[in-house]
C-alpha cells in the first residue's frame, strides 16, 4: 500500500483506515431477495454480536437497504393514493348521475381490475415499486372512462327503449361497446411492442402492465358493468342525462330543414 492514494481503498475502508465495509452482491433487488438479504444480515450480526473489543458491527446502506426503504414507502402510500382516487371519482360520478349508487357501480369494475392486475404482477414477477405504482392509478382512470361511456349510453337507450333495460343494454353494447372494444384493442396493440422490444426493464414492465390493464378494464367494462346494472336496476336510469350527453333525437328535432 506504500505510495497508494487512500481513495483507491474507499470501497472497503475510510481515509484513516479505521472503519471497513463488507459488501455483498445479489442477483436482483426483488422483494423476496431483499427480505432474504436483510434477514440473513440481521441474523449474522445477532450471532457474532455487534459489540467487540476492537471493532463494532453496524448495518449500513446499499442497494438492498435502499430498495427496502422504497418498498416500505410504496406500501405505506399505495392505499392512500388509491383511496383518494376512489373518493374523487365517487364524488364526481355521484354528482354527474345524481346518485351515489352510480358512483359505486362504476368503481366496482375498476377496483376489481386493480386487484386482478396486482395478481398478474405477482405471477409475472413484477414487484410493486415506484415504477409500477403509477400503473395502478392509471388503471382507475382508464377503467372509469370505459364505464362512464357505457353507463351513459345505457341510460340514454333505457329512456328511448320505453324502460326496457335488456334492450337498452344490448343496444349500448352494440354501439358504445364496439367503440370501447376498438379503442382498447388499438391501444393494446400499440403498447405490446414495449414488452418485447424494449431493452430497458422499466419500459418493458410498463408495457406489460399497461397491456394487461387495458384488457382487464375492457372485459370488465363490457361484461361486469352491464351485468351489475341489469341485476340492481338502479333508479338513476330514469334521470336526465342531458348534462353528460346529447341524444340524436333531440338534435334531429331542433335541426332546421334545408
KOLTOR-482532 format. One record per residue (C-alpha): residue in one letter; x, y, z. Coordinates in Angstrom, 1 decimal, always signed. Layout:
# residues N
(r 'A'; (X; Y; Z))
...
***
This chain:
# residues 258
(r 'X'; (+0.0; +0.0; +0.0))
(r 'X'; (+3.1; +2.3; +0.1))
(r 'X'; (+2.6; +5.3; -2.2))
(r 'X'; (-1.0; +4.4; -2.9))
(r 'X'; (-3.7; +7.1; -2.7))
(r 'X'; (-6.2; +6.4; +0.1))
(r 'X'; (-9.0; +7.0; -2.3))
(r 'X'; (-8.2; +3.7; -4.0))
(r 'X'; (-9.5; +1.8; -1.0))
(r 'X'; (-12.7; +3.8; -0.3))
(r 'X'; (-14.8; +0.9; -1.4))
(r 'X'; (-13.5; -1.1; +1.7))
(r 'X'; (-12.3; +1.5; +4.2))
(r 'X'; (-12.2; +5.1; +5.1))
(r 'X'; (-9.3; +7.6; +4.7))
(r 'X'; (-7.9; +6.7; +8.2))
(r 'X'; (-8.3; +3.0; +7.5))
(r 'X'; (-10.2; +2.6; +10.9))
(r 'X'; (-13.7; +1.7; +9.6))
(r 'X'; (-14.1; -1.0; +7.0))
(r 'X'; (-17.0; -2.1; +4.8))
(r 'X'; (-18.2; -5.6; +3.9))
(r 'X'; (-20.2; -5.5; +0.6))
(r 'X'; (-22.5; -8.3; -0.5))
(r 'X'; (-23.7; -8.6; -4.1))
(r 'X'; (-27.1; -10.0; -5.1))
(r 'X'; (-28.6; -11.1; -8.5))
(r 'X'; (-31.6; -8.7; -8.3))
(r 'X'; (-33.5; -6.4; -5.9))
(r 'X'; (-36.9; -8.1; -5.9))
(r 'X'; (-38.8; -8.2; -2.7))
(r 'X'; (-38.0; -11.8; -2.0))
(r 'X'; (-34.3; -11.2; -2.4))
(r 'X'; (-34.4; -8.1; -0.3))
(r 'X'; (-36.3; -9.9; +2.6))
(r 'X'; (-33.8; -12.8; +2.5))
(r 'X'; (-30.7; -10.5; +2.4))
(r 'X'; (-31.9; -8.4; +5.3))
(r 'X'; (-32.9; -11.4; +7.4))
(r 'X'; (-29.5; -13.1; +6.8))
(r 'X'; (-27.6; -9.9; +7.6))
(r 'X'; (-29.5; -9.3; +10.9))
(r 'X'; (-29.1; -13.0; +11.8))
(r 'X'; (-25.4; -12.8; +11.2))
(r 'X'; (-25.0; -9.6; +13.4))
(r 'X'; (-27.0; -11.2; +16.1))
(r 'X'; (-25.0; -14.4; +16.0))
(r 'X'; (-21.5; -12.8; +16.2))
(r 'X'; (-22.7; -9.9; +18.3))
(r 'X'; (-22.5; -6.2; +17.3))
(r 'X'; (-20.0; -5.0; +20.0))
(r 'X'; (-16.4; -6.3; +20.1))
(r 'X'; (-13.3; -5.0; +22.0))
(r 'X'; (-11.6; -3.6; +18.9))
(r 'X'; (-14.5; -3.0; +16.5))
(r 'X'; (-18.3; -2.6; +16.2))
(r 'X'; (-20.6; -4.1; +13.6))
(r 'X'; (-23.3; -1.9; +12.1))
(r 'X'; (-25.7; -2.5; +9.3))
(r 'X'; (-25.0; +0.2; +6.6))
(r 'X'; (-26.8; +1.2; +3.4))
(r 'X'; (-26.7; +0.0; -0.2))
(r 'X'; (-29.0; -1.1; -3.0))
(r 'X'; (-30.8; -3.7; -0.8))
(r 'X'; (-31.4; -1.4; +2.1))
(r 'X'; (-32.5; +1.4; -0.3))
(r 'X'; (-34.9; -0.9; -2.1))
(r 'X'; (-36.4; -1.9; +1.3))
(r 'X'; (-36.9; +1.7; +2.2))
(r 'X'; (-38.6; +2.4; -1.2))
(r 'X'; (-40.8; -0.6; -0.8))
(r 'X'; (-41.9; +0.4; +2.7))
(r 'X'; (-42.8; +3.9; +1.4))
(r 'X'; (-44.7; +2.5; -1.6))
(r 'X'; (-46.7; +0.1; +0.7))
(r 'X'; (-47.5; +3.0; +3.1))
(r 'X'; (-48.8; +5.3; +0.4))
(r 'X'; (-50.4; +2.8; -2.0))
(r 'X'; (-53.7; +2.6; +0.0))
(r 'X'; (-53.8; +6.4; +0.5))
(r 'X'; (-53.4; +7.1; -3.2))
(r 'X'; (-56.0; +4.6; -4.3))
(r 'X'; (-58.4; +5.7; -1.6))
(r 'X'; (-58.0; +9.3; -2.7))
(r 'X'; (-58.7; +8.4; -6.3))
(r 'X'; (-61.7; +6.4; -5.4))
(r 'X'; (-63.1; +9.2; -3.3))
(r 'X'; (-62.7; +11.8; -6.0))
(r 'X'; (-64.2; +9.5; -8.6))
(r 'X'; (-67.1; +8.6; -6.3))
(r 'X'; (-67.9; +12.3; -5.7))
(r 'X'; (-67.6; +13.3; -9.3))
(r 'X'; (-69.7; +10.4; -10.7))
(r 'X'; (-72.3; +10.7; -8.0))
(r 'X'; (-72.8; +14.4; -8.8))
(r 'X'; (-72.9; +13.7; -12.6))
(r 'X'; (-75.5; +10.9; -12.3))
(r 'X'; (-77.2; +12.4; -9.3))
(r 'X'; (-76.9; +9.1; -7.5))
(r 'X'; (-74.2; +7.6; -5.2))
(r 'X'; (-75.2; +4.2; -6.5))
(r 'X'; (-73.9; +5.2; -9.9))
(r 'X'; (-70.5; +6.1; -8.5))
(r 'X'; (-70.3; +2.8; -6.6))
(r 'X'; (-71.3; +0.8; -9.6))
(r 'X'; (-68.6; +2.4; -11.7))
(r 'X'; (-65.9; +1.9; -9.0))
(r 'X'; (-66.6; -1.9; -8.6))
(r 'X'; (-65.1; -2.9; -12.0))
(r 'X'; (-62.0; -0.6; -11.8))
(r 'X'; (-61.1; -1.8; -8.3))
(r 'X'; (-61.6; -5.4; -9.3))
(r 'X'; (-59.4; -4.7; -12.3))
(r 'X'; (-56.7; -3.3; -10.0))
(r 'X'; (-56.9; -6.5; -7.8))
(r 'X'; (-56.5; -8.7; -10.9))
(r 'X'; (-53.6; -6.5; -12.2))
(r 'X'; (-51.8; -6.9; -8.8))
(r 'X'; (-52.3; -10.7; -9.1))
(r 'X'; (-50.9; -10.6; -12.6))
(r 'X'; (-47.9; -8.7; -11.4))
(r 'X'; (-47.2; -11.3; -8.8))
(r 'X'; (-47.4; -14.1; -11.4))
(r 'X'; (-45.2; -12.2; -13.8))
(r 'X'; (-42.6; -11.5; -11.1))
(r 'X'; (-43.1; -7.7; -11.3))
(r 'X'; (-42.9; -6.1; -7.9))
(r 'X'; (-44.8; -3.1; -6.6))
(r 'X'; (-42.4; -0.2; -6.6))
(r 'X'; (-42.2; +3.5; -7.7))
(r 'X'; (-42.4; +2.4; -11.3))
(r 'X'; (-45.4; +0.1; -11.1))
(r 'X'; (-47.4; +2.1; -8.5))
(r 'X'; (-48.5; +4.8; -11.1))
(r 'X'; (-49.9; +2.0; -13.3))
(r 'X'; (-52.4; +1.1; -10.6))
(r 'X'; (-53.5; +4.8; -10.5))
(r 'X'; (-53.7; +4.9; -14.3))
(r 'X'; (-55.8; +1.8; -14.2))
(r 'X'; (-58.5; +3.5; -12.3))
(r 'X'; (-58.5; +6.4; -14.7))
(r 'X'; (-58.7; +4.2; -17.8))
(r 'X'; (-61.3; +1.9; -16.4))
(r 'X'; (-63.6; +4.7; -15.2))
(r 'X'; (-63.6; +6.2; -18.7))
(r 'X'; (-64.9; +3.0; -20.2))
(r 'X'; (-67.5; +2.7; -17.5))
(r 'X'; (-68.8; +6.3; -17.9))
(r 'X'; (-69.1; +5.9; -21.7))
(r 'X'; (-71.1; +2.7; -21.4))
(r 'X'; (-73.2; +3.7; -18.4))
(r 'X'; (-74.3; +6.9; -20.1))
(r 'X'; (-75.2; +5.1; -23.2))
(r 'X'; (-77.3; +2.6; -21.3))
(r 'X'; (-79.2; +5.4; -19.6))
(r 'X'; (-79.9; +7.1; -22.9))
(r 'X'; (-81.1; +3.9; -24.5))
(r 'X'; (-83.2; +3.0; -21.5))
(r 'X'; (-85.2; +6.1; -21.8))
(r 'X'; (-85.6; +5.6; -25.6))
(r 'X'; (-86.5; +1.9; -25.4))
(r 'X'; (-89.6; +2.5; -23.1))
(r 'X'; (-87.8; +1.5; -19.9))
(r 'X'; (-86.7; -1.9; -21.3))
(r 'X'; (-83.4; -2.4; -19.6))
(r 'X'; (-82.5; -5.6; -21.6))
(r 'X'; (-82.9; -3.8; -24.9))
(r 'X'; (-81.0; -0.7; -23.6))
(r 'X'; (-78.0; -2.8; -22.6))
(r 'X'; (-77.9; -4.7; -25.9))
(r 'X'; (-78.1; -1.5; -28.0))
(r 'X'; (-75.4; +0.1; -25.8))
(r 'X'; (-73.1; -2.8; -26.2))
(r 'X'; (-73.6; -2.9; -30.0))
(r 'X'; (-72.8; +0.8; -30.3))
(r 'X'; (-70.7; +2.2; -27.4))
(r 'X'; (-69.4; -1.3; -26.6))
(r 'X'; (-67.9; -1.6; -30.1))
(r 'X'; (-66.1; +1.7; -29.7))
(r 'X'; (-64.7; +0.7; -26.3))
(r 'X'; (-63.5; -2.7; -27.7))
(r 'X'; (-61.9; -1.0; -30.7))
(r 'X'; (-60.2; +1.7; -28.6))
(r 'X'; (-58.8; -0.8; -26.0))
(r 'X'; (-57.7; -3.2; -28.7))
(r 'X'; (-55.9; -0.5; -30.7))
(r 'X'; (-54.1; +0.8; -27.6))
(r 'X'; (-53.1; -2.7; -26.6))
(r 'X'; (-51.6; -3.4; -30.0))
(r 'X'; (-49.6; -0.2; -29.8))
(r 'X'; (-48.3; -0.9; -26.3))
(r 'X'; (-47.4; -4.6; -26.7))
(r 'X'; (-44.1; -4.0; -28.5))
(r 'X'; (-42.8; -2.2; -25.4))
(r 'X'; (-42.5; -5.5; -23.6))
(r 'X'; (-40.9; -7.5; -26.5))
(r 'X'; (-38.6; -4.8; -28.0))
(r 'X'; (-37.5; -2.6; -25.1))
(r 'X'; (-34.1; -3.4; -23.5))
(r 'X'; (-34.9; -1.2; -20.5))
(r 'X'; (-36.6; -3.1; -17.7))
(r 'X'; (-38.8; -0.1; -16.7))
(r 'X'; (-40.3; +0.3; -20.2))
(r 'X'; (-40.6; -3.5; -20.6))
(r 'X'; (-42.5; -3.8; -17.3))
(r 'X'; (-44.6; -0.8; -18.1))
(r 'X'; (-45.6; -2.1; -21.5))
(r 'X'; (-46.6; -5.5; -20.0))
(r 'X'; (-48.6; -3.9; -17.2))
(r 'X'; (-50.4; -1.5; -19.5))
(r 'X'; (-51.4; -4.3; -21.9))
(r 'X'; (-52.8; -6.4; -19.0))
(r 'X'; (-54.5; -3.3; -17.6))
(r 'X'; (-56.2; -2.4; -20.9))
(r 'X'; (-57.5; -5.9; -21.5))
(r 'X'; (-58.8; -6.4; -17.9))
(r 'X'; (-60.6; -3.0; -17.9))
(r 'X'; (-62.1; -3.6; -21.3))
(r 'X'; (-63.5; -7.0; -20.3))
(r 'X'; (-64.9; -5.8; -17.0))
(r 'X'; (-66.5; -2.7; -18.6))
(r 'X'; (-68.2; -4.8; -21.3))
(r 'X'; (-69.2; -7.7; -19.1))
(r 'X'; (-69.4; -6.8; -15.4))
(r 'X'; (-70.8; -3.3; -15.5))
(r 'X'; (-73.9; -4.2; -17.7))
(r 'X'; (-74.5; -7.2; -15.5))
(r 'X'; (-74.4; -5.1; -12.4))
(r 'X'; (-76.8; -2.6; -13.9))
(r 'X'; (-79.2; -5.3; -15.1))
(r 'X'; (-79.2; -7.1; -11.7))
(r 'X'; (-79.5; -3.9; -9.5))
(r 'X'; (-81.7; -1.8; -11.8))
(r 'X'; (-80.8; +1.5; -10.2))
(r 'X'; (-83.2; +4.3; -10.1))
(r 'X'; (-80.8; +6.8; -11.7))
(r 'X'; (-81.6; +5.2; -15.1))
(r 'X'; (-84.7; +7.4; -15.2))
(r 'X'; (-82.6; +10.6; -14.6))
(r 'X'; (-82.0; +13.3; -17.1))
(r 'X'; (-78.6; +12.6; -18.8))
(r 'X'; (-78.5; +15.8; -20.8))
(r 'X'; (-75.7; +17.1; -18.6))
(r 'X'; (-73.5; +14.2; -19.8))
(r 'X'; (-74.6; +13.7; -23.3))
(r 'X'; (-77.0; +14.9; -26.0))
(r 'X'; (-79.2; +12.4; -27.8))
(r 'X'; (-79.5; +12.2; -31.6))
(r 'X'; (-83.3; +12.5; -31.3))
(r 'X'; (-83.0; +16.0; -29.6))
(r 'X'; (-80.6; +17.1; -32.3))
(r 'X'; (-82.9; +16.0; -35.1))
(r 'X'; (-85.9; +17.7; -33.5))
(r 'X'; (-84.0; +21.0; -33.2))
(r 'X'; (-82.4; +20.8; -36.6))
(r 'X'; (-83.6; +23.4; -39.2))
(r 'X'; (-84.5; +21.8; -42.6))
(r 'X'; (-82.6; +23.0; -45.6))
***
